[in-house]
Amino acid sequence: MTPTEAVRWGCIIVAAGRGERFGGSLPKQFAPLIGRPLFRWSLETALSIDRIGEVCLVLPQGEESDPEAAKHPRVRTARGGPRRRDSVANGLEALPGCTHILVHDAARPLASRPLFERVMRACEETGAAAPGIPVADTLKRVSDGVVEATVDRSGLWRSQTPQGFERGLLEEALALEGNFTDEAQGVELSGHPVRIVEGDEANAKITSRGDLVLAERLAGPPRSVTRTGVGLDFHPFAEGRPLILCGCNLAGFRGLEGHSDGDAALHAVMDAILSAARLGDIGTLFPPSDPSYAGADSAVLTGRVLSEARKAGWEFALLDLTIVSELPRISPLRQELRGSLAGILGVPLDAVWVKGTTTNSLGALGRGEGLGALAFVEMRSTGAGA
C-alpha cells in the first residue's frame, strides 16, 4: 500500500456559530446564497472530491440533524459546542476512521475544489497546511480613533480555510489549554510547522449582509451554467444472468444480456452524463471489444464517467430516469433503485427520480423480451475544466 492509499480524508464543516454581527432571524450559515444555504455550498464542494470519504457537518444545538444532508451516504452530523474548538472536537469524534482532516468554515461558501485539493496535497507532504493571502493593504494600529503606528506588513498573511491536518496533530492541538482563533494556530502552539498554500480572494468569510451581496455577485454566473444530457439504452433478457438495475441485484427476475453486467439503467445514465459534458458515449469510453470490460460492474464504470466529467468542469446535479419494462414493475422497487443511484452518483436522494412505464404490449419490450431505460441528466459547470 502506498502512502497515498493509506490516507483516509475526512472534512469537518463548522456551521455551529451564532453569527451575531450578521443579524437577522437565521444564523448566517443558514442564510440563502442564490437559493442555497451558505453551508451547503461548502458541503457540495467537499462531496465533489472523491478522496474525501466522509464529511461531518457541525450544526448549532437544536439543529443537530439536517434532513437534506442526512440523506447523503458520506455525510455525518454533529452538535456544536460552546467554543469553536469544542465544535471541531465533536466533528472529529464523528469521523473515527479518517487519518487526515480538513476543517472548513461554513461561512466561506466559495472555497473552490482546487483550493481544497491544494491544501490536501500540502498536508500530505508536511502534516499541516492552511491557505492564505499576503496582506496587501497598509496596516494601522489605532487607539481611540487615532493612528498610533503604521504596521510593517512584510510577512503578514490573511489566513483562510479549509485547513488540513494529520489527525494526531489536530487532536494534540485541541487538547491544549487556552484559546486560539483557528486550528492552524493550535497546531503552531503545539510546536508543529504549518505550510501556507495559495489562498483565493473569492474565499472570503461572510460576516455581514454586505459580504453576502458580494458573494452573490461572485457566485452567480458560474453556478448558473447548466447542460442537459439524454441517454437511452435497451437490453434483451437472457437466461442464467442476474438482473442488475441501477446497481441493485434484483432476485427473482431474468437478467439482461450485455458485455458488462447489463445494467441498462446505469448505461443510459452514463451516456446522459457524457452527453452533457460533451465527452462522447460509453461505447467509446468502454468499448465492448475490450475484454477487460467483460462482466464489469456498471456502478464502478459510472464512477469513472463522473470523474471524467469533473475533469472537464462539470458536476452532477439532477437525474430523471424512466425504465420501460413489463417485468419487473418499477413502482414497488422505486425507493430501492433511487437510493442505490443516489449512492453511486454521490448526491442527495431528492436529486434522483425513477419511474416506470410500459409499451402497452407493443413491440419487443411489450412482449417481455427486454428492458429499456431513458435518462435525462442535468450537469452544472464548476468553471474548473481544462
N, C-alpha and C positions, 0 to 999 in steps of 0.2 A: 504494500500500500504506500503510495506517495504521500508527502506531507499535505498536498492539496486535498487528496481524497480523505485524509484523516480529519480535516477541518469540517465542523458542522456549524453553520452560521444560524444565529437567531437575531431577531430585531425587536427591540423594545420601543414602542411609540408612546411617549409620555403625553397623555391627554387629560391629566388629572388636576390641572391648575384652575384657579378661580378667575383669572383674567380681570381683576378689578379695574385696571386702567382702561380696559376696552369698553366697559359699560354695557347696558342692555340687559335683557332678562336671561339670555343664554350665555354660558361660558364661551369664550372666544373660539375654543377648539370645535364648538358645535355650530358656529356661525356659518352661513352658506357662502361658498365661493363658486360662482357660476353654477348654482344648483346642487352642489355637493358640500357637505360639512367639511371644514378645514381638515380634520383628522383623516378623512377618507382619501384625500389626495396622497398623503404620505403612505397610507396603508396600501393603496393600489400600486404605488411605485415600488414599495418593498416586495409586494407579492409578484410583481413582474420579473423579479430576479430569481431565476431557478435555484441558485445556490443558497438563498435564504430559505431554510427549511421550515421555520416557524416564525410567526410574528405575534408578539404579545401587545395588545392594546390596553394601556393602563388608564382606567376611567375614574372619574370622581366617585366618592362614596354615594350610593344611591343610584348610580348609573353603571354598576359593575358589569352589566350584560348589555351588549349592543346586539339586538336581534339580527340585524343585517350582517354585521361582521361575523357573528357566531355561525352563520351558515357555511362559511368557508373552511375547508378541512385543515388549512395551515394556520388558522387564526386562533389565538388564545386571548382571554381577557383576564385582567387582574384589577384589584381595588387600589386606588391611590391612597397614599399615606399623608400624614401631616406635613412632611417635608419632601422635597423633590427626591432626595436620596432614599427615602422610605418607599416612594412610588417605584423607583428604579429597582430597589431590592425586591419588591413584590413581583415586578415583571420578570426579574431574573429567576426567581423561585418557580415561575410558571414555565421556564424553558430549561428543564434539568438536563436534557440531552445535548445542549449546544456548547461547543468548545470556544466559540468566538461570538461576541455580542456587539451589535450596533445599538446605540442609544440615540434616539431622534426626538426632537421637539415637534409635537403635532402642530404647533403654531408656526412652523416653517413648511407650508404646504407645497412650495415649488422646488424643493430639493429634487434634483434630477436623478435618473437612473445612472448616468455616467458618474455623477458625484458619489453616489452610494458605492459604486464599483471602485472608484479611486481610493476611497477610504478603506475598503475591504482589502485591496491589494497591499496598501501600505501597512495595514495592521498585520497581515500575514507575514510581512517581512520584519517588522520591528516589535510587534506585540501591542502597540497602542498608536492610534492615529486620529487626527481631527482636521477638518477643513478650516481654512481661514483666509482672510483677505488683508493685505497690508493696509495700514491706515494711511489714507491719502490727504485727509483734511488737517489743517493746522489745529493743534490742541491747546486749549487754555485751561489753566487751573483758576477757578473763580471762588471768591468768598464774599457773601453779602452783595452779590451783583457786581462786584469789581474784580477785574483780572488781577490775579496775584503773580502769575508767571505763564510763559509760553513753554509748553512741554515738548521736549525733543521726541519726535515720533519715530526716530530710527529704531528699527527692530520691533515696532509695535504692530500687532495684527489683531483683527476682529475675529473672534472665534465663532464657529458655526457648528451645526450638527448636520448629518449623523456623525457620531464619534464611534470608533471601533476599538475593541479591547479583547485580548485574551481573557477568558473567563476568570482565571485566577487573579489577574491584575485588577479587574473590576471588583471582585469580591473583597480583595485586600483594601482597595480604596474606600469602599462603602463601610468597611469596619472601622475606619479612622474616626477619631473624635473631632469635633469642630465642624464648621460649615464650609462648603465650597460651592462655587457658582455653577460649575459644570463638572462632569465626570472626569474630564481631562485634568482638571486641577487636582482632583483627588488622587489620580494616578501619579501626577507630578509630586505631590506631597508624600506619596509612599516611596519615592526615590526612583521611579522608572521614567525614562525619557518618552516624550510623546512626539511622534513625527507629524509635522504640519504638511498638508497637501493643499493644492489649489482649491479654493472655495468658489462660490458663484454669487455674483451680485444679486441675481434673482432670488436667491435663497434667503430672503430677508425674513426676520421674525415679525409676526403680526402682533402689535401691541396696542394699536389704536384703529379707529374707523378709517382714518386716512390711509393707514397701511393696507387695509383691506381693499380700498379703492385702487391703489397702485397694483396690488396683486391681481385684481380682476383685469387690469389693462395688460399685464404681463402674461396672464394665463389664457386669455380669451382666444386669440387667433389659432395657436397650435392645437388647442383642445377641441376646436370646432370642426377640424378637418376629419371627415369620416369617409369610408368607402363601403360599399355593399358587394358581397360576392355570392354567387349561386353555385351549388354543387348538386349533381344528380347521379345516382348510381343504381344499377339493377343487378341482382344475382339470382340464378336459378337455385332451387333447393337441391340438396344432394344427400343421399342416404349415408349413414355412418359418420356424419360430422356433427359436432355440437353446434347449436345456434348461438352465435356471438353477435350481440346487437348493442350498440352504444357502450361497448366494453363489458357488458353483462353476459354471463354464461346462463342461458335460459333453458333449463331442463325440460324435457318432455316434448320438444319440437325438433323437426328436421333442421339440420344445419344448412348453410349456404356454401355453394361451390365457390372456390376462389384460390388464387395463388397464395395469398396470405391467409388470415383466419376468416376471410369472407365477410367481415363486418361492413355491410353496405351503408349503414348509417354513418359510421365514422369516416368511411371513404367519401361520402357526399360532403361531410363537414370539412374534411381536409381539402377537397377540391374548392369549396367555397372560400376557405381561408386563403388558399394560394391564388384564387381569382382576385380577391380583394387586394392582396398585396402585390399583384402582377408578377407572380413567381412561377407561372406555368401550371402544371397539373401533377397529380400523383403518379400517373403513368410515366412521366418524365423523371420525377424525383426518385421513384421506387419502381423501376421497370420490371414487369413480370418475367422478363427473360433472365433476370438476375437471380440465381438460385439462393442467394443469401436471404431473400425475402420470402422464401417458401415457408408457409405457416406463420409468418411474422405477426406479432401482436399489434393490432391496429392502434391500440391506445399508446404504445411506445412510438409508433410512427407519427401519431398526432402530436406528441410532444416535440418531435423533430421538426414538424411543419411549423408549429408555434415558434420554435426557436429561430427558424429561418425568417419568419415574418417579423420577429422582433429585430433581427439584424438589419432588415430592410426598413425599419422605422415604423412598424405597425403593431398595435396591441389589440388583443381580442376584446370585443365589447358585448355583443349580443348574438344569440343563436335562436332561430325559429326552424324547427325540424319537423317535417311531415314524413311519416312512414306509410307506405302503400302496401297493404297486406290483408289477405283473407284470414290467415292464421300466422302468427299469434295476433290476437286482438290487443291493441296497444293501450286502451284506456286502463285496464287493471294493472298494467306494468308502468304507467306513466311516471310515477314518483321514483321508482327504482331506476328507470332509464335517465331521468333528469339528474338525479343525484350522482350517478356514475359519470355523466357528461360534465357536470359542474366540477367534479374532482379531477377529471382528465384535463379539462381546459383551465383549471385554476381560477374559477370565478364563483361568485355567489350563485345560489340556486335560482334566484329570480332573473339572472342573465340568460337562462336557458329555458326554452319551452319545447315540448314534444307533443305531437298529436298524431292520430292515426286516421286513415281513411281506406276505402276500398275502391275498386273499379266497377262496382255493381255487377260483378260476374263477367265483365267484358275482358277479352284478351287473355294472355298467358297468366297474368297476375290474378285475374278473376277466376281462372281455373285452378288456382292454388299451386302454380308451377314455380313461383319465385316470389321475390320481395323487392320493393323499390324504396328509395329514400331521396327526398328533396330538401336541401339545406339552404337557408338564407342566413348569411353571417354579416354582421357589421363590425368593421375594424376601425380603430381610432389611431390617427397619426401621433407618434411620440416626438416627431421632429428630430429623431436620432439616427435616421437611415444614412447609409453610405452615399 
